[in-house]
Amino acid sequence: MTDEIKLPVQIIEIEPDFIGQRIDNFLLARLKGVPKSVIYRVLRKGEVRVNKKRIKPEYKLQHSDVVRIPPLTVAAAGEPISVKLSMVKNLEQHILFEDNDLIVLNKPSGMAVHGGSGLQFGVIEALRALRPLAKHLELVHRLDRDTSGCLMIAKKRSVLTHLHEQLRNKTVEKKYWALVAGDWDNKVRKVTEPLKKNTLQSGERVVRVDEAEGKPSETRFRILQRYQQGTLVEAFPVTGRTHQIRVHTACKGHAIACDDKYGDNTFTAQMQQIGLNRLFLHAKTLSFMHPNTETTMRIEAPLDPVLEQALAKLTRK
């Protein structure tokens, strides 16, 4: 049976960083380990008070609001993440940019962005262990576990909100490098097949092209280098659907090397023979406006040695 901890009543005065945040989202972020259903139940019953009054889940926090959170039972946290673990310690070397507002990380392939589904920790938990004084570290966006490259983490809620707005307005530009099977057709500059996410009984997420029910999706492509064994392309996802680049390349007959979900087994076997043991999808560059300095940032993540060595073994056309 899981150990549980009883949390006492909490009285919190809202800091400027949280002005405008919905109370339900504030509680979900603050009360890690408390089930979502419990948070919504105490809100519905009026047990959470703001300035001694009942509020609805959509209430937006104001400056100097005083929030009362009732006593709650929460699952005890596991062992704290040790900053001595090599996977955690090595993340420090993967930081491409850091200031008081945000971190841009060159995420290693094989590391999930957050814990869960049997994983003790992911990037965000590891960074919180490495930066204990940064109280509000949050992922700005996500990358698949097997994809490497540029990943943004906000250090303040105001920065998170600003960057989310840029993502919504499509002013953040993310460009990926992918090694794909076959000879990419020069005429295919844009793929717009609609995508639908399905969750299998096992909990695994699989995305399919679905003309009837799929969400509008767009990826733009540019050829970087042709090889006898495949093509290195740059992919610019205009929309941000789950597994978008992987499905858009596969549906055109050019699956990404070593993609265990949408891949081409023959091409993957060929790439494994030259030592490629991971998905060849890398978030190479990230361009955005810095939320505080308002300067345009362009950050580039170098390819890891496994990808570099694989390219070096291919024959250029």
C-alpha positions in Angstrom: 0.0 0.0 0.0 1.3 3.5 -0.9 2.4 5.6 2.0 0.3 8.8 2.4 1.0 12.1 4.0 -1.7 14.4 5.4 -1.2 18.0 4.3 -2.4 20.6 6.8 -4.5 23.7 5.8 -2.5 26.0 3.6 -3.0 29.7 3.4 -1.2 31.3 0.4 -1.0 34.9 -0.6 -0.8 35.2 -4.4 2.5 36.5 -5.8 2.5 38.7 -8.9 3.8 35.8 -11.0 0.4 34.0 -10.6 -2.0 36.9 -11.4 -4.4 35.8 -14.1 -3.9 32.0 -13.6 -7.0 29.9 -13.1 -7.4 28.6 -9.6 -7.7 25.0 -10.8 -4.5 25.2 -12.8 -2.8 26.8 -9.8 -3.8 24.0 -7.5 -2.9 21.3 -10.0 0.6 22.7 -10.3 1.0 23.2 -6.6 -0.5 20.0 -5.3 1.6 17.3 -7.1 0.5 13.9 -6.0 -3.1 14.9 -5.2 -5.4 13.3 -7.8 -7.1 15.7 -10.2 -10.5 14.4 -9.2 -9.8 15.4 -5.5 -8.8 18.9 -6.5 -12.0 19.4 -8.5 -14.1 17.9 -5.7 -12.8 20.3 -3.1 -13.3 23.2 -5.5 -16.8 22.1 -6.3 -17.7 21.7 -2.5 -16.4 25.2 -1.8 -13.6 23.9 0.5 -11.0 26.0 -1.4 -11.6 29.7 -0.5 -10.2 32.9 -2.0 -10.5 35.9 0.3 -12.8 33.7 2.5 -15.3 33.2 -0.4 -16.2 30.2 -2.5 -14.9 30.3 -6.1 -15.4 28.4 -9.3 -12.6 26.4 -11.0 -12.3 29.0 -13.7 -11.7 31.9 -11.3 -8.6 33.9 -12.2 -6.3 34.8 -9.4 -5.8 38.5 -8.6 -2.9 40.4 -6.9 -2.8 39.7 -3.1 -5.6 37.2 -3.2 -5.4 34.9 -0.1 -6.1 31.3 -1.0 -7.1 28.7 1.6 -6.5 25.1 0.7 -8.2 22.5 3.0 -6.3 19.6 4.6 -5.6 17.0 1.9 -4.1 13.5 1.8 -1.3 13.0 -0.8 0.7 10.0 -1.9 4.2 10.2 -0.3 6.9 11.2 -2.8 9.5 8.5 -3.6 13.2 9.0 -3.0 14.3 12.4 -4.0 16.2 12.5 -7.3 19.9 12.5 -6.6 21.9 15.1 -8.5 24.8 12.6 -8.4 23.0 10.2 -10.8 24.9 10.4 -14.1 21.8 11.0 -16.2 20.9 14.0 -14.0 24.5 15.3 -13.7 25.0 15.0 -17.5 22.1 17.3 -18.2 24.2 20.2 -17.0 26.4 19.7 -20.0 23.3 19.7 -22.3 22.3 23.3 -21.4 22.6 25.5 -24.5 21.3 28.7 -23.0 20.3 29.8 -19.5 19.4 33.1 -17.8 17.1 34.2 -15.0 14.0 33.5 -17.2 14.5 30.3 -19.1 16.7 27.3 -20.0 17.1 25.8 -23.5 18.3 22.3 -23.3 19.7 19.9 -25.9 17.5 17.0 -24.7 19.2 13.6 -25.0 17.4 10.9 -26.9 15.9 8.3 -24.7 15.0 10.7 -21.9 11.3 11.5 -21.4 10.5 15.2 -20.7 8.7 14.2 -17.5 8.3 11.2 -15.2 5.3 8.9 -15.1 4.3 5.6 -16.8 6.8 3.7 -14.7 9.6 6.4 -15.1 10.9 7.8 -11.8 11.9 11.0 -13.4 12.3 12.9 -16.7 14.0 16.1 -17.8 11.8 18.5 -15.8 12.2 16.5 -12.5 16.0 16.3 -13.1 16.3 20.0 -13.7 14.3 20.8 -10.6 16.8 18.7 -8.7 19.7 20.6 -10.3 18.1 24.0 -9.8 16.5 23.8 -6.3 16.3 27.6 -6.1 14.2 27.9 -9.3 10.8 27.3 -7.7 8.7 27.6 -10.9 10.4 25.5 -13.5 7.9 24.3 -16.1 8.2 22.7 -19.6 7.2 25.2 -22.3 6.6 22.4 -24.9 7.5 18.8 -25.3 9.6 16.4 -27.4 9.0 12.7 -27.9 11.2 10.6 -25.6 13.4 9.3 -28.5 13.7 12.8 -30.2 16.7 14.9 -29.2 17.4 18.6 -29.4 16.1 22.0 -28.4 13.7 22.0 -25.4 12.5 25.2 -23.6 12.0 25.3 -19.9 10.5 28.5 -18.2 11.8 29.6 -14.8 8.8 31.9 -14.1 5.1 31.7 -14.8 5.1 35.0 -16.6 7.8 33.7 -19.0 5.8 30.4 -19.5 2.6 32.4 -20.4 4.5 34.7 -22.8 6.2 31.7 -24.6 2.8 29.8 -24.8 1.3 32.9 -26.4 4.2 32.9 -29.0 3.5 29.2 -29.6 -0.2 29.8 -30.1 0.6 32.7 -32.5 3.0 30.5 -34.4 5.9 32.9 -33.9 8.2 30.2 -32.4 10.1 28.5 -35.2 11.3 24.9 -34.6 13.3 23.1 -37.2 14.2 19.5 -37.1 16.6 17.3 -38.9 15.5 13.8 -39.9 17.2 11.0 -41.9 14.5 9.3 -44.0 14.3 6.3 -46.2 14.4 6.6 -50.0 14.9 9.5 -52.3 12.8 12.5 -51.1 10.8 14.0 -54.0 12.0 17.6 -54.6 8.3 18.6 -55.3 7.2 17.6 -51.8 7.7 20.9 -49.9 4.6 20.7 -47.7 2.7 17.8 -46.2 -0.8 18.6 -44.9 -2.4 15.2 -44.1 -4.8 15.6 -41.2 -3.8 13.6 -38.1 -5.8 11.7 -35.5 -4.4 10.5 -32.2 -5.5 7.1 -31.0 -4.7 5.5 -27.6 -4.4 1.7 -27.7 -5.6 -0.6 -24.9 -2.0 -0.8 -23.7 -2.0 3.0 -23.2 0.4 3.5 -26.2 -0.4 6.5 -28.4 -0.5 6.0 -32.1 -1.2 8.7 -34.7 -2.8 8.0 -38.0 -3.7 10.0 -41.1 -7.5 10.4 -41.0 -9.1 12.5 -43.7 -12.5 12.4 -41.9 -11.7 13.0 -38.2 -8.0 14.1 -38.2 -6.9 17.6 -37.0 -5.5 19.9 -39.7 -1.7 19.5 -39.7 1.1 21.0 -41.7 4.9 20.3 -42.0 7.2 22.0 -44.5 10.2 20.2 -45.8 13.6 21.0 -47.3 16.2 18.6 -48.6 19.6 19.1 -46.9 21.6 16.2 -48.4 20.9 13.2 -50.6 22.6 9.9 -49.8 22.5 6.6 -51.6 20.9 5.1 -48.5 18.3 7.8 -47.8 17.8 11.6 -47.5 18.6 14.1 -44.8 15.7 16.6 -44.6 14.9 19.6 -42.5 11.3 19.6 -41.2 9.4 22.7 -40.0 6.2 21.8 -38.2 3.7 24.7 -38.7 1.2 22.9 -36.4 2.3 20.9 -33.3 0.5 17.6 -33.4 1.7 14.5 -31.6 4.3 12.5 -33.7 3.5 14.9 -36.6 6.9 14.8 -38.4 7.2 11.0 -37.9 3.7 10.4 -39.4 4.0 13.0 -42.2 7.3 11.5 -43.4 6.0 7.9 -43.2 2.8 8.7 -45.0 4.8 9.9 -48.0 6.8 6.6 -48.0 9.9 8.1 -46.3 9.9 6.8 -42.8 12.5 8.2 -40.3 15.5 5.9 -39.6 15.0 3.7 -36.5 11.4 4.8 -35.8 10.0 1.8 -33.9 6.4 3.0 -34.3 6.1 4.3 -37.9 9.3 3.0 -39.4 10.5 1.0 -42.3 12.0 -2.3 -41.0 14.4 -2.8 -43.9 15.7 0.8 -43.7 16.0 0.6 -39.9 18.0 -2.7 -40.1 20.3 -1.1 -42.7 20.9 1.9 -40.4 21.5 -0.3 -37.4 24.2 -2.1 -39.3 26.1 1.2 -39.5 25.7 1.8 -35.7 22.6 4.0 -35.6 20.7 2.8 -32.4 18.2 5.7 -32.0 15.5 7.6 -33.9 17.1 10.0 -36.3 15.0 13.0 -35.4 16.6 16.0 -33.8 15.2 19.5 -32.9 18.1 21.4 -34.5 17.1 25.0 -34.2 14.7 27.1 -32.1 13.8 30.7 -32.8 11.7 32.9 -30.5 11.4 36.3 -28.9 12.9 36.5 -25.4 10.0 37.3 -23.1 12.0 40.0 -21.2 14.7 41.4 -23.4 12.4 41.2 -26.5 15.4 40.2 -28.6 15.0 37.4 -31.2 16.8 34.3 -30.0 18.1 31.6 -32.3 19.5 28.6 -30.6 21.1 25.6 -32.3 21.6 22.1 -30.8 24.5 20.1 -32.2 23.8 16.6 -33.3 24.9 13.9 -30.8 27.9 11.7 -31.8 25.7 8.8 -32.7 23.9 10.9 -35.4 27.1 12.5 -36.6 28.8 9.1 -37.0 25.9 7.6 -38.9 25.9 10.5 -41.4 29.7 10.1 -41.9 29.2 6.5 -42.9 26.6 7.3 -45.6 27.5 7.8 -49.3 26.7 11.3 -50.6 25.0 11.6 -54.0 
